[in-house]
Amino acid sequence: MRISQLEGKRVALWGWGREGRAAWRVLQQRLPALPLTLFCPAAEAAAAREETAGSLDVRADVDGAALAAFEVVIKSPGISPYGEAALHAAAQGTQFIGGTSLWFAEHADAQGTVRDTVCVTGTKGKSTTTSLLAHLLRASGARTALVGNIGLPLLEVLAPDPAPDYWAVELSSYQTGEVARSGAHPQVAIVLNLFPEHLDWHGSEARYIQDKLRLVTDAQPRIAVLNAADPHLAALSLPGSEVVWFNQAEGWHMRGDVVHRGAQAVFDTAHTPLPGRHNRGNLCAVLAALEALGLDAVALAAAVQDFRPLPNRLQTIGTCDGITFVNDSISTTPHASLAALDCFAGQRIALLVGGHDRGLDWHDFVQHMAHDVPPVEIVTLGANGPRIHALLQPLADAGRFGLHAAADLAEAMQVARTALGGQGGVVLLSPGAPSYGVYRDYVARGRHFAELAGFDPEAITAIPGIGIA
């Protein structure tokens, strides 16, 4: 649905975060006579009325009947379409869309393709991969937009002048279905990996995977760049797209630390600024996408040396009293915590895990910790800390690692320092769980971690390269 097609319809906004504000601004500009209603929490209602100078009918109470009064509801990504209110309204004919859907519909050509656009999704590594993609596109001399879930809503850059040569778009599982609903087809779509995540939003692991894959199954990109090492992706059949595989011997893949294109050794990643082996592996996805765009990926590979890593993603924030503090606050799954732990093999580690409990299964984490574990002291915290602690206790009792409990992050930092015993090492915040309930988001959690470690939180939060350059 294009923005012009909203004219004359009963339209509401649902959510007043940055995405909601972006949608309101665009509609004010494109359809100034369109009456709008906003549904948002009571705590945000007064601010929304003031910010919009009374141009919005702001309602703090939302239920299925209220939503069903509208033909179209433009909802913020964090609001699940599987909740009772949304399902009730959808059954009455209300159409739910998001800013992502509107942007793609606006940018599609006559054949429905959004040209010069590369979408990136995956459970782990998508932000770094999208940022790296933008970095290498810029290294080719192309004006490139780094946008989407990484921190710049698409509707904030609806019609820049001049337009960029390429769009590098990060999409969360909340947004991938929006591309399909737009009726548009990205030129290239990258899917990195799939692990259970966001089950409270999607309702089940099966639906999470289904929603994530809609970027390639339903949106039918011209070219789908897929990870051959992921079993969910390897099993896909995509007759509507050309499929390019990475992590496969015939294509872009890693051998040790060296990136190969087929049999050709291209680039040694051992001393690159990419944090973690999984992110080095995702360089293969980026190079495959560049090649799909018709660029010389082999020549561009070396430009990764100038890449600036993103905050809150295996981010070394400093060393104090022999202890190195690493901020991986964006880690919200047990698999992400394991990947982070692997980055510091051979070092003494105090690993901080736990946060909001959304019912993810930690048994794979526990099984990994039963074998081939580096010297580690594990500190559990947060709402799911006691559950993780109970699962790990038998292994700790058997002497596999040290295990400690903390009520919150401040106590966990004290416990971690004590556990390392003044002998140096790494304090690694890789919680494997969201920050909800204690922090506004993972960024606020990372800032608090930096502050507790004795560093300036302002110095660690800027996302390099976001926007158009």
Secondary structure as GFF3:
##gff-version 3
##sequence-region A 1 469
A	DSSP	three_ten_helix	3	6	.	.	.	ID=ss1
A	DSSP	beta_strand	11	14	.	.	.	ID=ss2
A	DSSP	alpha_helix	18	30	.	.	.	ID=ss3
A	DSSP	beta_strand	36	39	.	.	.	ID=ss4
A	DSSP	alpha_helix	42	51	.	.	.	ID=ss5
A	DSSP	beta_strand	57	59	.	.	.	ID=ss6
A	DSSP	alpha_helix	64	68	.	.	.	ID=ss7
A	DSSP	beta_strand	72	75	.	.	.	ID=ss8
A	DSSP	alpha_helix	84	91	.	.	.	ID=ss9
A	DSSP	beta_strand	95	97	.	.	.	ID=ss10
A	DSSP	alpha_helix	99	107	.	.	.	ID=ss11
A	DSSP	beta_strand	113	121	.	.	.	ID=ss12
A	DSSP	alpha_helix	126	139	.	.	.	ID=ss13
A	DSSP	beta_strand	144	148	.	.	.	ID=ss14
A	DSSP	three_ten_helix	154	157	.	.	.	ID=ss15
A	DSSP	beta_strand	166	170	.	.	.	ID=ss16
A	DSSP	alpha_helix	176	182	.	.	.	ID=ss17
A	DSSP	beta_strand	185	191	.	.	.	ID=ss18
A	DSSP	alpha_helix	199	202	.	.	.	ID=ss19
A	DSSP	alpha_helix	205	217	.	.	.	ID=ss20
A	DSSP	beta_strand	223	227	.	.	.	ID=ss21
A	DSSP	alpha_helix	231	234	.	.	.	ID=ss22
A	DSSP	beta_strand	242	246	.	.	.	ID=ss23
A	DSSP	beta_strand	252	255	.	.	.	ID=ss24
A	DSSP	beta_strand	258	261	.	.	.	ID=ss25
A	DSSP	beta_strand	264	268	.	.	.	ID=ss26
A	DSSP	alpha_helix	277	292	.	.	.	ID=ss27
A	DSSP	alpha_helix	297	300	.	.	.	ID=ss28
A	DSSP	three_ten_helix	301	306	.	.	.	ID=ss29
A	DSSP	beta_strand	315	320	.	.	.	ID=ss30
A	DSSP	beta_strand	323	327	.	.	.	ID=ss31
A	DSSP	alpha_helix	334	342	.	.	.	ID=ss32
A	DSSP	beta_strand	349	353	.	.	.	ID=ss33
A	DSSP	alpha_helix	363	369	.	.	.	ID=ss34
A	DSSP	beta_strand	376	380	.	.	.	ID=ss35
A	DSSP	alpha_helix	385	397	.	.	.	ID=ss36
A	DSSP	beta_strand	402	405	.	.	.	ID=ss37
A	DSSP	alpha_helix	409	420	.	.	.	ID=ss38
A	DSSP	beta_strand	425	429	.	.	.	ID=ss39
A	DSSP	alpha_helix	442	453	.	.	.	ID=ss40
A	DSSP	three_ten_helix	457	460	.	.	.	ID=ss41
A	DSSP	beta_strand	467	468	.	.	.	ID=ss42
###
